[in-house]
Every structure is written in C-alpha cells, then in structure tokens.
Amino acid sequence: MYVNLTIIKNNKLRRLPVFFVASFFIITACTVGPDFKSPDPPPVKEYNEKPLPEKTVATTKVHGGAAQTFNWGEKIPAEWWELFHSHELNSLIEQGFKNSPDLRSAVATLREGEEQLKALVGETQYPSVGLDVFGGREQLSAFDSLQGTPGQTLADFPVQLLSVYNANVNVAYVLDIFGGNRRMIEALKAQVEYQQYTVEAVYLTLAANIATTAIMEASLRGQIKATRAIIALQKNLVELTRKQFKIGTVTDLDIYAQETALAQVQAQLPPLETELAQTRHALAVLIGAYPSNADLPHFQLTDLHLPTDLPVSVPSTLVKQRPDIRAAEALLHQATANIGVATANLLPSFPITASYGANSDTLNNFFNANNIAWNWQANVLQTVFNGGALVAERRAAIDAFEAAFADYHSAVLMGLQNVADSLIALDMDAHELKETAQAEKLGKQTLDLVQKQFKLGGANYLNVLSAEMQYQQALMSRVIAEAARFADTVALFQSLGGGWWNRSHT
C-alpha cells in the first residue's frame, strides 16, 4: 500500500517558485545511510610471538643453503618469481597467465561487473528519453454514428479515409532525493572493486601454485635420484655379500637380509615416480595445457636460485596489499552502501515524466501550433504499509554489514597468520637443512667405513644395514629440506600479497 501525490500540467508552462528550486537542490544533496570508512589497521607491529633473527642460518657447500635476510618494509617486486632465476619457471608462469581458464573466467566476470555498473549509472543518473513516431490511414463511415437507424444500410453512406500522423518525445526521470540510487551505484562500484581484487588474487595464486608445483617436481626428482643412488649402493652390497658368502664369512641369511633391504628400497621408487607424473599433470593444467602434450621442462633443484633478500611488509601495510583482504574490504563497503539503499527505500520517491509531440491528419499541418501537445507529471510515492517488509530489509542489510565486517576481520587474521607461518617456516627450514646436511655427511662417512670393515670381515651385515638406513634417511631428509626452503619462500611472497601494486603495466 502506498500514497501517490501527483501534480500534472498540460499545454501551459508554469514558472516554479524560487524557494522550491532552492529546496530541491538542498534535498538532492542528501544521501541517507552510513558513509564507508576503511577499518583501522591491526594494532600489532610483529607477526610472530617471538622476534625472528635478521637472517637465517647458512649451510655451506649445499645448494639452497645460503642465509636469507628479512628486509622489513622493502619493496616487493611484482614479478617476484623472477628472483628464482629460472627462465623455464618464468616462461611457465607467463604461459599460465595467458591460458589459465580460471584467470579468463575471473577477468570476464570483472568485465561483466564493469558493464553492469555502466548500465546502472545510465539508468539512474540520466533521464530516459524515448521517441514514438506513428503514421497511418484509417477508414471511417458515417454509418457508425447512426446506431442502427431503420431503413438505412452501410451502402447508403460513403466511406472516408483519414490520415493520421503522430510524433512524441517522452522523458522519464526519478529524482534521487535521498540518495538511494547513488548508494546503489556505490554498492555496485564496491562489487566491481571486489572482482578487481579477485582477479589479482587469481593471478597471485596461479603464479604461486605454478612455482610451488615446479619446486615439488624438482624435489621429487631429487628424491628419485637419491633413491636410485641408494638402490645402486644396495645392489653393490648384495654383490659384496654374495662374495662374502662364497668365502664362508657370511651365511645365506645375510644374503636374504641384503636382498630384502634392496627390495624395500626399490619399492620406494614407483610411488615417487607416480607422484612425479601427477605433479607434472597438475603443472600442465595450471598453465592451461593438456597433460598429454604440455611440453613441460624438467625442473631440478639445482636449476633454481634461492632468493637471499626477502622483503617483509609490516602488518599495517599488509592489509592494503593482500588481494583477499582488499576484496573483503570491498564487500564491507558494498554492505555499508546497501544499508543506505534499504534506508532510502523507506522514504518517498519522486518520479517525473514529460512528453512533447504533435498530432495531425496531414503532413503539411503537422507542425502547426494547434497540433502541438505536451504535458509533464510529477509524482510523490510513499509506501504506507507493506507488512514491515522494507523495515525488515533494512535490518537484514545491517546484519549483512555485521557479517561482512566479521569476514573482513577473519581475512586480516588469516593474512597475519599466513605471514607468521611463512616467516617461522623459513627460519626453521634453514636450521633443518643445516642439520640434515650434517646428518647426510656423517651418514655417508659411517656407511663408507662400515662397508670397508664388512669387506674385511670386521663388521657384520647388521652394521651395514643400520648404516644404510641412516644414510638413506639423511639423504632424503636433506633433499626435502632443501626443497622446503624454496617452497616456503614462495609461500612468503604469496602471503605478503605478491607485489601486484608495483606492477608497471596492467
């Protein structure tokens, strides 16, 4: 139920009072609802509970063992993946940017939102103007006016043909007195902004996933290489044990034990090969290629350079850099504007319509002043009762704002956690690589010594098996720890937002 107050003027223009015009401009400057304000930055200066060292520990004579320095407040490069100094990795990421269907979908959705915004601006900020032109002929008969006069038929009356020409320009506009339309535009702009940050998030996630997957492939190749080296070593021990058996220094049980150990090591190879193949399949899909013909390069850890200077943003800056946090802020902005839209819906609306045209039965007299017709109409529409729907919609908009604010806070907390996790992981990775490299070195020395003793009869096969297992575990652990430093470096750049704001081109 609503009240409609209408003012109509026809064929005579009236001058509006000066006070009414002034009041109109004052009223139209009003925009109901809260104005959006970016949330305050998080009230913390550190990411981790305990301060981290300025740089990680170094491991000499090991690839990827260099110390990494944390440079607080330094600029994060937009193409951060180039710090790994791998042409193949750079090429794959560029290929992913060109071919990824996920990225194409996000960009298309952004363009859709931009066009919807243009449409809304056109619909609400400018009057709607239509042109109606009509020309035709009508057949009239005087018989129609007799209303059944007795004794006369249709043949007794002449038929007249009448020309009709009509042209009208119609204009419609709704005065945005309380700013409801402006809030709608503001909300849609925020939605477009959200999609822009979503696109940046897809770029960042895609680059990080390609880099991480390439590092995983390199790690698996390192593990496969180490496993094959251990298999070769184990085969040599089996042959040595057989020689020892021939001269009677060991029993057949010793041979069975060494062959069992060889079989166990060989059994570790197929799962690694499977995981390698699946990793390359995933890498193909990430760059938008089919796994069967992706033509991917082979990544080795030795082909990658470990970045040693790591830029780290402070928490107050992080919230302006991470695309997911900026996207959550855009949704919060949209929710704020929607409160204004719901509030304006409770207030009167002011549609105005006008038309100007001419009607004539001949083209020669079409522009005669007597044939000109015009009118304008101003309405005031106010909903009086609708079962409380509009009030409930405003309360729902306020609840949506509270939910959006909580989502934003959650995004900030998650962002801080991601950076904290990456920083502590990098610090601990360096320690782990140092320890595993030392364990590998000692394990190899022990194995070599035990093998010599076994060959000379000074050690039994149990000593050899024990030394083999320790060396094998240390070698695999060192390869995994080496790869972890590269992967967690990628994770740090991703958690910091990836430097998209420093991009020199779009």
C-alpha positions in Angstrom: 0.0 0.0 0.0 1.4 3.4 -1.0 0.3 7.0 -1.3 0.6 8.7 -4.8 0.5 12.5 -4.8 0.5 13.7 -8.4 0.9 17.2 -10.0 0.1 17.4 -13.7 0.4 20.3 -16.0 -0.8 20.3 -19.6 -0.1 22.6 -22.5 1.0 25.6 -20.4 4.4 26.0 -18.8 4.4 27.3 -15.2 7.3 29.0 -13.5 8.4 27.2 -10.4 8.8 29.3 -7.2 12.3 30.2 -6.4 12.1 28.7 -2.9 11.0 25.3 -4.4 14.0 25.2 -6.7 16.4 26.0 -3.9 14.8 23.4 -1.7 15.2 20.9 -4.5 19.0 21.3 -4.7 19.3 21.2 -0.9 17.3 18.0 -0.6 19.0 16.2 -3.5 22.3 16.7 -1.8 21.1 14.4 1.0 22.3 10.8 0.9 20.9 8.6 3.7 22.8 5.7 5.2 26.3 5.4 6.7 29.3 6.6 4.8 32.0 3.9 4.4 35.3 4.2 6.2 38.1 1.8 5.9 38.7 -0.3 9.1 41.7 0.6 11.2 44.8 -1.4 10.6 45.6 -4.2 13.1 47.1 -2.9 16.3 50.2 -5.1 16.1 53.7 -4.5 14.8 55.0 -8.0 14.7 53.8 -11.3 13.1 55.3 -13.8 15.4 55.1 -14.3 19.1 58.9 -14.2 19.5 61.1 -11.8 17.4 62.8 -13.5 14.5 66.5 -13.1 13.7 67.5 -10.7 11.0 68.7 -13.6 8.8 68.5 -17.3 8.8 71.4 -19.7 9.4 73.5 -20.7 6.4 74.6 -24.2 5.3 77.9 -24.1 3.3 78.6 -26.4 0.4 74.9 -27.2 0.0 72.7 -25.9 -2.8 70.0 -23.7 -1.4 71.9 -23.3 1.9 72.6 -19.6 1.7 71.3 -17.4 4.6 68.1 -15.4 3.9 67.8 -11.8 5.2 64.4 -10.4 6.3 64.3 -6.8 5.0 61.3 -5.1 6.7 59.5 -2.5 4.7 61.3 -3.2 1.5 59.5 -3.1 -1.9 58.1 -6.4 -3.1 58.6 -6.9 -6.8 55.5 -7.6 -8.9 57.3 -10.4 -10.8 58.7 -11.9 -7.6 59.1 -15.3 -9.2 62.0 -13.9 -11.3 64.1 -13.9 -8.1 64.5 -17.7 -8.5 66.5 -17.0 -11.7 64.8 -19.7 -13.7 63.9 -18.9 -17.3 61.7 -22.1 -17.5 59.7 -21.1 -14.4 59.2 -17.5 -15.8 58.1 -18.9 -19.1 55.6 -21.3 -17.5 54.0 -18.5 -15.3 53.6 -16.3 -18.3 52.0 -19.2 -20.2 49.7 -19.7 -17.3 48.7 -16.0 -17.3 47.8 -16.3 -21.0 46.0 -19.7 -21.0 44.5 -20.3 -17.5 40.7 -20.8 -17.7 40.4 -19.7 -14.1 42.0 -16.4 -14.9 40.0 -15.9 -18.0 36.8 -16.6 -16.0 37.8 -14.0 -13.3 38.6 -11.4 -15.9 35.4 -11.9 -17.8 33.4 -11.6 -14.6 35.2 -8.4 -13.9 34.2 -7.0 -17.3 30.7 -8.1 -16.7 30.6 -6.2 -13.5 32.0 -3.1 -15.1 29.3 -3.2 -17.8 26.6 -3.7 -15.2 27.9 -0.6 -13.4 27.8 1.5 -16.6 24.2 0.3 -17.2 23.1 1.2 -13.6 24.7 4.7 -13.9 22.9 5.2 -17.2 19.6 4.1 -15.8 19.7 6.1 -12.6 21.8 9.2 -13.3 20.3 10.3 -16.6 16.7 10.7 -17.8 15.2 8.1 -20.1 14.2 9.6 -23.4 12.0 7.8 -25.9 10.7 8.7 -29.4 7.3 7.4 -30.6 6.5 8.1 -34.3 3.4 6.9 -36.0 1.9 7.3 -39.4 -1.1 5.6 -40.9 -4.6 5.7 -42.5 -7.9 4.9 -41.0 -11.2 4.0 -42.8 -14.3 5.8 -41.3 -18.0 5.5 -42.2 -20.9 7.8 -41.3 -23.0 4.6 -40.7 -21.0 4.1 -37.4 -22.7 7.1 -35.9 -26.4 6.2 -36.8 -26.5 3.5 -34.2 -28.9 1.3 -36.2 -31.2 3.9 -37.9 -34.2 2.0 -39.5 -34.2 1.6 -43.3 -30.6 2.5 -43.9 -27.7 0.2 -44.8 -23.9 0.5 -45.0 -24.2 1.0 -48.8 -26.1 4.3 -48.2 -23.1 6.0 -46.7 -19.8 7.0 -48.2 -16.5 5.6 -46.8 -13.9 8.2 -45.7 -10.1 7.6 -45.5 -8.4 9.6 -42.8 -4.6 10.0 -42.5 -3.1 10.1 -39.0 0.4 11.3 -38.1 1.8 11.3 -34.6 5.2 12.0 -33.0 6.0 12.2 -29.4 9.2 12.6 -27.3 8.8 11.0 -23.9 11.1 11.8 -20.9 11.1 10.0 -17.6 13.4 10.6 -14.6 13.3 9.7 -10.9 14.8 12.4 -8.6 17.3 10.8 -6.3 16.2 13.0 -3.4 17.5 10.7 -0.6 20.5 9.2 -2.5 19.1 5.7 -2.9 20.4 5.5 -6.5 23.7 6.9 -5.5 24.0 4.3 -2.8 23.1 1.6 -5.4 25.9 2.8 -7.7 28.3 2.9 -4.7 27.4 -0.7 -3.8 28.0 -1.9 -7.4 31.3 0.0 -7.6 32.4 -1.8 -4.5 31.3 -5.1 -6.1 33.4 -4.3 -9.2 36.3 -3.4 -6.9 35.9 -6.8 -5.2 36.1 -8.5 -8.5 39.2 -6.5 -9.4 40.9 -7.8 -6.3 39.6 -11.3 -7.0 41.4 -11.1 -10.4 44.6 -10.1 -8.6 44.2 -13.0 -6.1 43.8 -15.4 -9.0 47.0 -14.0 -10.6 48.9 -14.4 -7.3 47.5 -17.9 -6.6 48.2 -19.1 -10.1 51.8 -17.8 -10.0 52.4 -19.3 -6.6 50.9 -22.6 -7.5 53.0 -22.9 -10.7 56.1 -22.1 -8.7 55.3 -24.4 -5.9 54.4 -27.3 -8.3 57.7 -26.8 -10.2 59.6 -26.9 -6.9 57.7 -30.1 -5.9 58.7 -31.6 -9.2 62.3 -30.7 -8.6 62.1 -32.1 -5.1 60.6 -35.4 -6.4 63.4 -35.6 -9.0 65.9 -35.1 -6.2 64.3 -37.8 -4.1 64.1 -40.2 -7.1 67.8 -39.5 -7.8 68.7 -40.2 -4.2 66.6 -43.4 -4.2 68.3 -44.7 -7.3 71.7 -43.9 -5.8 70.7 -45.9 -2.7 69.5 -48.7 -4.9 72.8 -48.8 -6.8 74.6 -48.8 -3.4 72.4 -51.6 -2.1 73.0 -53.7 -5.2 76.7 -53.4 -4.7 76.2 -54.5 -1.1 74.2 -57.5 -2.3 77.1 -58.5 -4.6 79.6 -58.0 -1.9 77.6 -60.2 0.5 77.4 -62.9 -2.1 81.2 -62.8 -2.5 81.5 -63.0 1.3 79.2 -66.0 1.3 81.4 -67.8 -1.3 84.4 -67.5 1.0 82.3 -68.5 4.0 82.4 -65.3 6.1 78.6 -64.9 6.0 75.6 -67.1 5.8 72.8 -67.3 3.3 70.6 -65.5 5.8 72.9 -62.5 5.3 72.2 -62.6 1.6 68.5 -62.8 2.1 68.6 -59.8 4.5 70.5 -57.7 2.0 68.2 -58.7 -0.9 65.2 -57.8 1.3 66.7 -54.4 2.1 67.2 -53.9 -1.7 63.6 -54.8 -2.5 62.4 -52.4 0.2 64.4 -49.6 -1.3 63.3 -50.4 -4.8 59.6 -50.4 -3.6 60.0 -46.7 -2.7 60.7 -45.8 -6.3 57.3 -46.4 -8.0 55.3 -44.2 -5.6 57.8 -41.4 -6.2 57.5 -41.9 -10.0 53.7 -41.8 -9.7 53.8 -38.6 -7.7 56.2 -37.0 -10.2 53.8 -37.8 -13.1 50.8 -36.5 -11.2 52.8 -33.3 -10.3 53.6 -32.7 -14.0 49.9 -33.3 -14.8 48.9 -30.7 -12.3 51.5 -28.3 -13.7 50.1 -28.8 -17.2 46.6 -27.9 -16.1 47.8 -24.8 -14.2 49.2 -23.4 -17.4 46.1 -24.3 -19.3 47.5 -27.2 -21.3 46.6 -30.8 -21.7 48.7 -33.2 -19.7 49.4 -35.3 -22.9 51.1 -32.5 -24.9 52.0 -29.8 -22.4 55.8 -30.0 -23.4 56.9 -29.1 -19.9 60.5 -28.6 -18.9 62.2 -30.8 -16.3 62.9 -28.9 -13.1 65.8 -29.7 -10.8 66.6 -28.0 -7.5 70.0 -27.1 -8.9 68.3 -25.1 -11.6 66.7 -22.8 -9.0 68.3 -19.9 -7.2 67.3 -19.3 -3.6 66.4 -15.6 -3.0 68.5 -14.3 -0.2 67.0 -10.9 0.3 63.4 -11.2 1.4 61.2 -8.1 1.6 58.7 -8.2 4.5 55.8 -5.8 4.9 54.7 -4.6 8.3 51.2 -5.7 9.4 49.6 -2.2 8.9 50.8 -2.3 5.3 49.8 -5.9 4.7 46.1 -5.1 4.9 46.4 -2.8 1.9 48.4 -5.3 -0.1 46.8 -8.7 0.1 44.2 -9.1 -2.6 41.9 -11.2 -0.4 41.9 -8.6 2.4 41.2 -5.8 -0.1 38.4 -7.9 -1.6 36.9 -8.4 1.9 37.1 -4.7 2.4 35.3 -4.1 -0.9 32.5 -6.4 0.3 32.3 -4.5 3.5 32.0 -1.3 1.5 29.2 -2.8 -0.5 27.4 -3.9 2.6 27.6 -0.4 4.0 26.2 1.1 0.8 23.3 -1.4 0.9 22.2 0.0 4.2 21.8 3.3 2.5 19.8 1.7 -0.3 17.5 0.0 2.2 17.1 3.2 4.2 16.2 5.2 1.0 13.5 2.6 0.2 11.7 3.6 3.3 11.4 7.2 2.2 9.3 8.8 -0.6 10.3 8.5 -4.3 9.8 11.3 -6.8 9.3 10.2 -10.4 8.9 12.8 -13.1 7.6 12.2 -16.6 7.1 14.6 -19.6 6.1 14.4 -23.2 6.1 16.7 -26.2 4.7 15.9 -29.6 2.2 16.7 -32.4 -0.8 15.0 -33.9 -2.2 15.8 -37.4 -4.1 14.4 -40.3 -1.8 16.0 -42.9 2.0 16.3 -43.0 1.6 20.0 -44.1 0.0 21.0 -40.9 2.0 18.7 -38.7 4.0 21.5 -37.1 1.0 23.8 -36.7 0.9 25.3 -33.2 -2.7 24.0 -32.8 -1.4 20.4 -33.2 1.3 20.6 -30.6 0.6 18.7 -27.3 2.8 18.4 -24.3 2.5 17.5 -20.6 4.6 16.9 -17.5 3.8 15.0 -14.4 5.5 14.9 -11.0 4.6 12.1 -8.5 5.4 11.6 -4.9 5.2 7.9 -4.0 5.3 6.8 -0.4 4.8 3.3 0.9 2.4 3.3 3.9 2.1 -0.4 4.7 3.7 -3.5 3.2 3.7 -5.8 6.2 7.0 -4.5 7.5 9.0 -5.8 4.5 11.0 -2.6 4.0 11.9 -2.3 7.7 13.0 -6.0 7.7 15.1 -5.5 4.6 16.9 -2.6 6.3 17.6 -4.8 9.4 18.8 -7.5 7.0 21.2 -5.0 5.4 22.6 -4.1 8.8 23.0 -7.8 9.6 24.8 -8.3 6.3 27.1 -5.5 7.2 27.9 -7.1 10.5 28.7 -10.4 8.7 30.9 -8.6 6.2 32.8 -6.9 9.0 33.4 -10.3 10.7 34.5 -11.7 7.3 37.0 -8.8 6.9 38.4 -9.3 10.4 38.8 -13.1 9.6 40.6 -12.3 6.4 43.0 -10.0 8.3 43.7 -12.6 10.9 44.3 -15.2 8.3 46.6 -12.9 6.4 48.7 -12.3 9.6 48.8 -16.0 10.3 50.0 -16.8 6.8 52.9 -14.4 7.0 53.7 -15.6 10.6 53.7 -19.2 9.4 55.9 -18.4 6.4 58.5 -16.5 8.4 58.8 -19.1 11.1 58.9 -21.9 8.5 61.8 -20.1 6.7 63.8 -19.7 9.9 63.2 -23.4 10.8 63.9 -24.6 7.3 67.3 -23.2 7.4 68.0 -25.0 10.7 66.6 -28.2 9.3 68.7 -28.1 6.1 71.8 -27.5 8.2 71.1 -30.5 10.4 70.0 -32.8 7.6 73.1 -31.8 5.6 75.3 -32.6 8.5 73.5 -35.9 9.1 73.9 -36.8 5.4 77.6 -36.1 5.6 78.1 -38.2 8.7 75.9 -40.9 7.4 77.9 -41.3 4.2 81.2 -41.4 6.2 79.8 -44.0 8.5 78.5 -46.1 5.7 81.8 -46.0 3.8 83.7 -47.0 6.9 81.3 -49.9 7.7 81.5 -51.1 4.1 85.2 -51.3 4.4 85.0 -53.2 7.7 82.4 -55.5 6.3 84.6 -56.2 3.2 87.5 -57.1 5.6 85.3 -59.1 7.9 85.4 -56.6 10.7 81.6 -55.8 10.6 78.5 -57.9 10.1 75.6 -57.3 7.8 73.5 -55.8 10.6 76.1 -53.0 11.0 75.9 -52.4 7.2 72.1 -52.4 7.2 72.0 -49.9 10.0 74.4 -47.6 8.3 72.5 -47.9 5.1 69.2 -46.9 6.7 70.7 -43.9 8.5 72.3 -42.6 5.3 69.2 -43.2 3.3 67.0 -41.3 5.7 69.5 -38.4 6.0 69.9 -38.1 2.2 66.1 -38.0 1.6 65.6 -35.6 4.5 68.3 -33.2 3.1 66.6 -33.2 -0.3 63.2 -32.5 1.2 64.6 -29.8 3.5 66.3 -28.1 0.5 63.0 -28.0 -1.4 61.2 -26.7 1.6 63.3 -23.6 1.6 62.3 -22.8 -1.9 58.6 -23.7 -1.4 58.3 -21.6 1.8 60.0 -18.7 0.1 57.1 -18.8 -2.5 54.7 -19.0 0.4 56.1 -15.9 1.9 55.7 -13.9 -1.3 52.2 -15.2 -1.7 51.2 -14.4 2.0 52.6 -10.8 1.5 50.3 -10.2 -1.5 52.8 -10.7 -4.3 53.6 -7.1 -5.1 50.9 -6.6 -7.7 50.6 -2.9 -6.7 54.1 -2.4 -8.0 53.2 -3.6 -11.5 54.3 -1.2 -14.1 51.7 -2.3 -16.6 48.2 -3.8 -16.5 
